[in-house]
Amino acid sequence: MEKIERDFYLRDPEEQADFLQQTWCNECQQVDLGMTDPVEYELDGKIAIEGKCKKCKSTVTTEIASEDEDDVWQ
């Protein structure tokens, strides 16, 4: 399937901050290191935010749960 780009910056600023801080890095094996350069997209019906780990710069991806999405886009 094709990635459908979305605009991360249309989200509420508090929500943006939460998504950028509440991360998991597979390289560092640590939680909440934060991410930079967020890109939001939809793929196979799932919405995700992808960016770079603030510590090691590896790619980190946060999948957005559907209940979170319902709150934002209604």
GIBELPE-V745781 format. One record per pair of residues at least 24 apart in sequence whose ideal C-beta (glycine too) atoms are under 8 Angstrom apart, sorted by sequence separation. I is the first residue (numbers start at 0). GAP is how many residues later the second one is. D is the distance in Angstrom with one decimal. If there is no record, write none. Layout:
# GIBELPE-V745781
i,gap,d
I,GAP,D
I,GAP,D
This chain:
# GIBELPE-V745781
i,gap,d
27,25,6.2
29,25,7.5
34,25,5.1
26,26,6.7
27,27,5.4
34,27,7.6
22,28,7.9
24,28,4.3
27,28,5.4
26,29,5.0
7,30,4.8
18,30,5.4
22,30,7.1
24,30,6.8
27,30,7.6
7,31,6.9
19,31,7.3
24,31,6.6
26,31,4.1
7,32,3.9
25,32,7.1
6,33,6.9
24,33,6.2
4,34,7.4
5,34,4.3
25,34,7.5
4,35,7.5
5,35,5.9
24,35,5.3
4,36,5.4
5,36,6.1
23,36,6.8
3,37,6.1
22,37,5.1
2,38,4.6
3,38,4.3
23,38,7.8
2,39,7.3
3,39,7.3
22,39,6.0
2,40,5.1
21,40,7.2
1,41,7.8
5,41,6.9
7,41,6.2
0,42,6.0
0,43,5.0
18,43,6.0
18,45,7.6
14,57,6.7
11,60,7.4
10,61,6.1
